[in-house]
Amino acid sequence: MHASEFAHPNADVRMRGFAQRTTVEDALAWVDSAVPEFGKLGVEDVSLLNAARRVLARDVTSRVNVPGFARAMMDGFALVADDTLGATTYNPLPLEVLGTCLPSQAFQGTVSAGSAVRIMTGAPLPEGANAVLPIENAQFDGQRVLVLGEVSPGKHVGQLGEDVRAGDVVARTGQLLRPQDIGMLSSLGFDRAPAIRRPRVRILITGNELLPMGTSPTGFQITDANGPMLAALVTRDGGEPIMGPIVPDDRDAILAALRADADVILVSGGSSVGQEDHVPTLLAEHGELAIHGIAMRPSSPTGMGRLDGRLVFLLPGNPVSCLCAYDFFAGRAIRALGGRDRDWPYRRLRAQLTRKLVSVVGRVDYARMRIDGTTAEPLAISGASVLSSVTRADGFVIVPADGEGFPEGAEVDVYLYE
């Protein structure tokens, strides 16, 4: 990995710029090497009511058979299948009805040749019966039933353990729990699931010029957009966002915030080369500034390192750069920490460019796109502070560092924001 000049604790690039920038490839390699092994955050038992999209920490094995008894899968009549042989609407066969069997109630008696029991869906199959005749294939007069069609042994009967057998692994380590998985666990008698603890992510927003969410911008101050945006991204990626007040451009205040109780620290603002960008020097002095300055556009001032065992990501203050840097690096780390897939959480679409997309060799570009059917119209590569360039976009294209872009009509992979 080619560390940037600022990775040295005594280096200071404020008001001087970056002497060199780390490649995106090397930055991603650092992120992957810095994230501990699966399950490092520990396990917590969560209620099934709150388990959707949580990552399972260990295999779950069924303790019971499902169903735990042979049961009717349709409303109709429980009977001996051989009694239906030759039955048609032109040749109805009569059977004596012994009674009715309802769900949760066992029938007190035995079905034998020439008899049947009226049965409801989900009710236990009476002793002696081996099939269920659907109600639409029968005529019932209260005393006897006329069989109007044949059924084979086992027809319309849910057998013991047909769905799940005791000892079966029904959910596996690393699985992202879906609604149907939660339903299955509940059907087996579980009310909780062992999940990997969600990464706790402190979102640290710095800047004297910023106003808190819910405040109208006024004068020369602007309202924070990155804090709420990052909280939503962290939640999407399975983390637990921890918000605090906006931190002023003060070294002591920033250092105290950097030492928050969390697994990951996201710093937005104060990470570039301006006179008030204190975060990189603080991280270099008190921890490890592994990377600062990446060969990409936007998001070139991005940095990353460690402080007191926590991963720290320095995200640019410009909103588009902040979003891009989070998606490339911080989001990848948070997903991996929580046991999720490290890759982009976006669906891909193959589309044709409506015009050429120009880039520079040696730099990765993040180009916003508008999609119309199977065509993609480039909206912007520059404009890191123009948040509307992503709100108007349907997705983005990554232009690799080894090329000068794509010509008009080229087919590209578009990552869709939705």
C-alpha positions as CSV (number, residue, x, y, z in Angstrom):
1,M,0.0,0.0,0.0
2,H,1.3,3.5,-0.9
3,A,0.6,5.5,2.3
4,S,0.1,9.2,1.7
5,E,2.5,11.8,3.1
6,F,0.1,12.7,5.8
7,A,0.1,9.2,7.2
8,H,3.3,10.2,9.1
9,P,2.3,11.7,12.5
10,N,4.5,14.7,12.1
11,A,3.3,15.6,8.6
12,D,0.9,18.5,8.2
13,V,-0.8,19.2,4.8
14,R,-3.0,22.1,6.0
15,M,-2.8,25.0,3.5
16,R,-0.3,23.0,1.4
17,G,-2.3,20.2,-0.2
18,F,-1.5,16.5,-0.7
19,A,1.9,15.5,-2.0
20,Q,0.5,12.2,-3.1
21,R,-2.8,10.3,-2.9
22,T,-3.5,6.7,-2.0
23,T,-5.2,4.6,-4.7
24,V,-8.8,3.5,-4.1
25,E,-7.6,-0.1,-4.4
26,D,-5.1,0.3,-1.6
27,A,-7.6,2.2,0.6
28,L,-10.1,-0.7,0.2
29,A,-7.4,-3.2,1.1
30,W,-6.7,-1.2,4.2
31,V,-10.4,-1.3,5.2
32,D,-10.6,-5.0,4.7
33,S,-7.5,-5.7,6.7
34,A,-8.6,-3.4,9.5
35,V,-12.0,-5.1,10.1
36,P,-11.8,-7.9,12.6
37,E,-13.1,-11.4,12.0
38,F,-16.8,-12.3,11.8
39,G,-18.7,-12.1,15.1
40,K,-16.0,-10.0,16.8
41,L,-18.6,-7.6,18.2
42,G,-20.3,-10.4,20.2
43,V,-23.8,-11.9,20.3
44,E,-27.1,-10.5,21.6
45,D,-30.4,-12.3,21.8
46,V,-33.1,-10.1,20.1
47,S,-36.8,-10.5,20.1
48,L,-38.2,-11.9,16.9
49,L,-40.3,-8.8,16.7
50,N,-37.1,-6.8,16.3
51,A,-35.0,-9.4,14.4
52,A,-35.8,-8.4,10.8
53,R,-32.6,-7.9,8.8
54,R,-30.4,-8.8,11.7
55,V,-27.4,-11.1,11.1
56,L,-27.6,-14.5,12.7
57,A,-24.6,-15.2,15.0
58,R,-24.9,-19.0,15.1
59,D,-26.9,-21.9,13.6
60,V,-30.4,-22.4,14.9
61,T,-31.6,-26.0,15.2
62,S,-35.2,-27.2,15.5
63,R,-36.1,-28.9,18.7
64,V,-39.4,-30.2,17.4
65,N,-41.0,-31.7,14.3
66,V,-43.3,-29.5,12.2
67,P,-46.0,-30.5,12.0
68,G,-45.8,-32.5,15.2
69,F,-48.7,-34.7,14.0
70,A,-50.4,-35.8,10.8
71,R,-52.9,-33.1,10.0
72,A,-55.6,-32.3,7.4
73,M,-54.4,-29.8,4.7
74,M,-58.0,-29.2,3.4
75,D,-61.5,-29.0,4.7
76,G,-63.2,-32.3,3.9
77,F,-63.5,-35.8,5.2
78,A,-60.8,-38.0,6.8
79,L,-61.2,-41.6,5.5
80,V,-59.5,-44.7,4.3
81,A,-58.3,-44.0,0.7
82,D,-59.3,-47.5,-0.6
83,D,-62.9,-46.6,0.2
84,T,-62.8,-44.0,-2.7
85,L,-61.7,-46.4,-5.4
86,G,-64.1,-46.1,-8.4
87,A,-66.0,-43.1,-7.0
88,T,-67.2,-40.5,-9.5
89,T,-70.1,-38.1,-9.8
90,Y,-71.9,-40.9,-11.7
91,N,-70.9,-43.5,-9.2
92,P,-71.0,-41.9,-5.7
93,L,-69.9,-44.2,-2.9
94,P,-71.6,-43.7,0.5
95,L,-69.7,-43.6,3.8
96,E,-71.0,-43.3,7.4
97,V,-69.9,-40.0,9.1
98,L,-68.8,-40.7,12.7
99,G,-68.4,-37.1,13.8
100,T,-66.3,-33.9,13.3
101,C,-62.7,-33.2,14.0
102,L,-61.6,-29.6,14.7
103,P,-58.2,-28.0,14.9
104,S,-56.4,-28.7,18.2
105,Q,-58.9,-31.5,19.1
106,A,-58.2,-35.2,18.6
107,F,-61.1,-37.3,17.4
108,Q,-62.2,-39.8,20.0
109,G,-62.7,-42.8,17.9
110,T,-61.2,-44.8,14.9
111,V,-61.9,-44.5,11.2
112,S,-62.3,-47.9,9.5
113,A,-63.5,-49.1,6.1
114,G,-67.0,-47.7,5.3
115,S,-66.7,-44.7,7.6
116,A,-65.4,-41.1,7.6
117,V,-64.9,-38.1,9.9
118,R,-65.7,-34.6,8.8
119,I,-62.4,-32.6,9.3
120,M,-61.2,-29.0,9.2
121,T,-57.9,-27.8,7.8
122,G,-55.2,-28.1,10.4
123,A,-57.0,-30.7,12.5
124,P,-55.2,-33.9,13.5
125,L,-55.9,-36.9,11.3
126,P,-58.1,-39.4,13.2
127,E,-56.7,-42.8,13.9
128,G,-57.3,-45.2,11.1
129,A,-57.6,-42.5,8.4
130,N,-54.9,-42.1,5.8
131,A,-56.3,-39.5,3.4
132,V,-58.6,-36.4,3.2
133,L,-61.4,-36.1,0.6
134,P,-61.9,-32.4,-0.3
135,I,-65.3,-31.0,0.5
136,E,-65.9,-30.2,-3.1
137,N,-65.7,-33.9,-4.0
138,A,-68.4,-34.9,-1.5
139,Q,-72.1,-34.5,-0.7
140,F,-72.9,-34.5,2.9
141,D,-76.4,-34.8,4.3
142,G,-75.6,-34.8,8.0
143,Q,-75.5,-38.6,8.5
144,R,-73.5,-39.9,5.6
145,V,-71.2,-38.6,2.9
146,L,-71.3,-39.5,-0.8
147,V,-67.8,-39.8,-2.2
148,L,-67.6,-38.2,-5.7
149,G,-63.9,-38.8,-6.6
150,E,-60.9,-40.8,-5.7
151,V,-58.0,-39.9,-3.4
152,S,-54.8,-41.8,-2.9
153,P,-53.2,-42.7,0.5
154,G,-51.6,-39.6,2.1
155,K,-53.5,-37.2,-0.2
156,H,-54.2,-33.7,1.5
157,V,-52.4,-34.9,4.7
158,G,-49.5,-33.0,6.2
159,Q,-47.2,-35.7,7.6
160,L,-45.3,-35.7,10.8
161,G,-42.1,-33.6,10.3
162,E,-43.0,-32.9,6.7
163,D,-41.9,-29.2,7.0
164,V,-39.1,-29.5,9.6
165,R,-37.7,-32.4,11.6
166,A,-36.2,-32.1,15.0
167,G,-32.5,-31.6,14.6
168,D,-32.7,-29.8,11.3
169,V,-30.7,-26.6,11.0
170,V,-33.4,-24.0,10.0
171,A,-31.2,-20.9,10.0
172,R,-27.5,-20.6,9.5
173,T,-24.7,-18.4,10.8
174,G,-24.3,-15.2,8.9
175,Q,-27.8,-15.3,7.5
176,L,-29.7,-12.0,7.2
177,L,-33.1,-12.7,8.8
178,R,-36.0,-12.2,6.5
179,P,-39.7,-12.1,7.5
180,Q,-40.2,-15.7,6.5
181,D,-37.2,-16.8,8.5
182,I,-38.7,-15.1,11.6
183,G,-42.0,-16.8,11.0
184,M,-40.2,-20.2,10.8
185,L,-38.4,-19.6,14.1
186,S,-41.6,-18.6,15.8
187,S,-43.3,-21.7,14.5
188,L,-40.6,-23.8,16.2
189,G,-41.2,-22.2,19.6
190,F,-38.5,-19.5,19.6
191,D,-39.2,-16.0,20.6
192,R,-35.7,-14.7,20.3
193,A,-32.8,-15.1,17.9
194,P,-29.0,-14.9,18.5
195,A,-27.8,-11.9,16.4
196,I,-24.4,-10.3,16.0
197,R,-24.4,-7.0,17.9
198,R,-24.9,-4.0,15.6
199,P,-21.8,-1.8,15.2
200,R,-22.1,1.4,17.3
201,V,-21.2,4.3,15.0
202,R,-20.6,7.7,16.4
203,I,-21.3,10.4,13.8
204,L,-19.2,13.5,14.5
205,I,-20.1,16.6,12.6
206,T,-17.7,19.5,12.8
207,G,-17.8,23.1,11.6
208,N,-18.5,26.5,13.1
209,E,-20.5,27.4,10.0
210,L,-23.1,24.6,10.6
211,L,-26.5,24.8,12.1
212,P,-28.3,21.7,13.5
213,M,-31.0,19.8,11.7
214,G,-34.4,21.6,11.8
215,T,-32.8,25.0,11.7
216,S,-33.3,27.2,8.6
217,P,-30.0,28.4,7.1
218,T,-29.3,32.0,7.7
219,G,-26.6,34.6,7.0
220,F,-23.4,32.8,6.2
221,Q,-24.3,29.6,8.0
222,I,-25.7,26.4,6.5
223,T,-27.8,23.6,8.0
224,D,-26.2,20.2,8.5
225,A,-27.1,17.7,5.8
226,N,-24.5,15.1,6.4
227,G,-25.5,14.1,10.0
228,P,-29.0,12.9,9.1
229,M,-27.7,11.4,5.8
230,L,-25.0,9.4,7.5
231,A,-27.4,8.2,10.2
232,A,-29.7,6.8,7.5
233,L,-26.7,5.2,5.7
234,V,-25.5,3.6,8.9
235,T,-28.9,2.2,9.7
236,R,-29.2,0.8,6.2
237,D,-25.9,-1.0,6.7
238,G,-26.9,-2.6,10.0
239,G,-25.2,-0.1,12.3
240,E,-26.5,1.8,15.3
241,P,-26.0,5.5,14.6
242,I,-25.1,7.7,17.6
243,M,-25.6,11.4,17.0
244,G,-24.3,14.2,19.1
245,P,-24.3,18.0,18.9
246,I,-22.3,19.7,16.1
247,V,-18.7,20.0,17.3
248,P,-16.9,23.4,16.9
249,D,-13.6,23.7,15.1
250,D,-11.7,23.3,18.4
251,R,-8.9,20.8,18.9
252,D,-9.9,19.8,22.5
253,A,-13.6,19.5,21.6
254,I,-12.9,17.4,18.6
255,L,-10.5,15.1,20.4
256,A,-13.0,14.5,23.2
257,A,-15.7,13.6,20.6
258,L,-13.2,11.3,18.8
259,R,-13.0,9.3,22.0
260,A,-16.7,8.5,22.1
261,D,-17.8,5.0,23.2
262,A,-18.3,3.4,19.8
263,D,-16.9,0.8,17.4
264,V,-16.6,3.2,14.5
265,I,-16.2,7.0,14.4
266,L,-17.4,8.9,11.3
267,V,-16.1,12.4,11.1
268,S,-17.7,14.8,8.6
269,G,-15.8,18.0,8.0
270,G,-12.5,19.2,9.3
271,S,-10.7,16.4,7.4
272,S,-9.2,18.3,4.4
273,V,-6.2,20.7,4.1
274,G,-7.7,23.9,5.4
275,Q,-6.4,25.9,8.4
276,E,-9.3,24.7,10.6
277,D,-9.1,21.0,9.5
278,H,-7.8,19.7,12.9
279,V,-9.0,16.1,12.7
280,P,-6.1,14.5,10.6
281,T,-3.4,16.0,12.9
282,L,-5.3,14.9,16.0
283,L,-5.7,11.4,14.7
284,A,-2.0,11.3,13.7
285,E,-0.9,12.6,17.1
286,H,-3.1,10.4,19.3
287,G,-3.7,7.3,17.2
288,E,-3.0,6.1,13.6
289,L,-3.6,8.1,10.5
290,A,-3.2,5.3,8.0
291,I,-4.4,7.1,4.9
292,H,-5.2,10.7,4.1
293,G,-5.9,11.7,0.5
294,I,-7.3,9.3,-2.1
295,A,-7.0,9.4,-5.9
296,M,-10.7,9.7,-6.6
297,R,-13.3,12.4,-7.4
298,P,-15.1,13.5,-5.5
299,S,-13.9,12.6,-1.9
300,S,-10.2,13.0,-2.4
301,P,-9.6,14.4,1.1
302,T,-10.9,11.2,2.7
303,G,-8.8,9.7,5.4
304,M,-8.9,6.6,7.7
305,G,-7.1,5.2,10.7
306,R,-7.5,4.1,14.3
307,L,-7.9,5.7,17.7
308,D,-8.0,3.7,21.0
309,G,-9.0,0.6,19.0
310,R,-11.8,2.3,17.1
311,L,-11.9,2.6,13.3
312,V,-12.0,6.3,12.3
313,F,-13.1,7.5,8.9
314,L,-12.5,11.1,7.9
315,L,-15.3,12.1,5.5
316,P,-15.3,15.3,3.5
317,G,-17.8,18.0,4.5
318,N,-19.2,18.5,1.1
319,P,-22.4,16.3,1.0
320,V,-21.7,14.4,-2.3
321,S,-18.1,13.7,-1.3
322,C,-19.4,12.6,2.1
323,L,-21.9,10.2,0.6
324,C,-19.3,8.8,-1.9
325,A,-16.6,8.3,0.7
326,Y,-19.0,6.6,3.1
327,D,-20.2,4.2,0.4
328,F,-16.7,3.3,-0.7
329,F,-15.0,2.9,2.6
330,A,-16.9,3.5,5.9
331,G,-20.1,1.6,4.8
332,R,-17.9,-1.3,3.7
333,A,-16.3,-1.5,7.2
334,I,-19.6,-1.2,9.0
335,R,-21.3,-3.9,7.0
336,A,-18.3,-6.2,7.5
337,L,-18.2,-5.5,11.3
338,G,-21.8,-6.5,11.5
339,G,-21.4,-9.7,9.5
340,R,-22.9,-8.4,6.3
341,D,-21.7,-8.6,2.7
342,R,-18.9,-6.0,2.2
343,D,-19.9,-5.2,-1.4
344,W,-22.1,-2.3,-2.5
345,P,-25.7,-2.6,-1.2
346,Y,-27.0,-1.4,-4.6
347,R,-28.7,-3.3,-7.4
348,R,-26.9,-3.0,-10.7
349,L,-28.4,-2.2,-14.1
350,R,-26.6,-2.5,-17.4
351,A,-27.3,0.7,-19.4
352,Q,-26.0,2.6,-22.5
353,L,-24.5,6.1,-22.1
354,T,-26.3,8.9,-23.9
355,R,-23.0,10.9,-24.1
356,K,-19.4,10.4,-23.4
357,L,-18.1,10.3,-19.8
358,V,-14.6,11.8,-19.5
359,S,-12.2,11.0,-16.7
360,V,-8.4,11.1,-16.0
361,V,-6.1,8.1,-15.9
362,G,-5.0,7.4,-12.3
363,R,-8.2,8.6,-10.6
364,V,-11.4,6.9,-9.8
365,D,-14.5,8.9,-10.7
366,Y,-18.0,8.6,-9.1
367,A,-20.4,9.8,-11.8
368,R,-24.1,10.4,-11.0
369,M,-26.6,9.2,-13.6
370,R,-30.2,9.6,-14.6
371,I,-31.8,6.4,-16.0
372,D,-34.4,6.3,-18.8
373,G,-35.3,2.7,-19.6
374,T,-32.0,1.2,-20.7
375,T,-30.1,4.4,-21.2
376,A,-28.0,6.4,-18.7
377,E,-27.5,10.2,-18.9
378,P,-24.4,11.5,-17.0
379,L,-25.4,14.3,-14.6
380,A,-22.1,15.2,-12.9
381,I,-18.7,14.0,-11.8
382,S,-17.7,17.3,-10.2
383,G,-19.8,19.5,-7.9
384,A,-19.1,17.8,-4.5
385,S,-21.2,20.4,-2.7
386,V,-24.3,20.1,-4.9
387,L,-26.4,17.6,-3.1
388,S,-29.2,17.9,-5.7
389,S,-26.8,16.1,-8.1
390,V,-27.5,12.9,-6.2
391,T,-31.1,13.6,-5.3
392,R,-31.9,14.0,-9.0
393,A,-29.9,11.0,-9.9
394,D,-31.1,7.4,-10.1
395,G,-27.7,5.9,-9.5
396,F,-24.0,6.2,-10.3
397,V,-21.2,4.8,-12.4
398,I,-17.7,4.1,-11.2
399,V,-15.1,5.1,-13.8
400,P,-11.9,3.0,-13.0
401,A,-8.5,4.6,-12.6
402,D,-7.0,2.8,-15.5
403,G,-9.2,4.5,-18.2
404,E,-10.1,7.9,-19.5
405,G,-13.8,7.3,-19.2
406,F,-16.4,5.8,-21.6
407,P,-17.5,6.9,-25.1
408,E,-21.1,7.7,-26.0
409,G,-23.0,4.5,-26.5
410,A,-20.8,2.4,-24.2
411,E,-22.6,-0.1,-21.9
412,V,-21.9,0.6,-18.3
413,D,-22.9,-0.8,-14.9
414,V,-25.1,1.6,-13.0
415,Y,-25.5,1.2,-9.3
416,L,-29.1,2.2,-8.5
417,Y,-29.7,4.2,-5.3
418,E,-33.1,2.6,-4.8
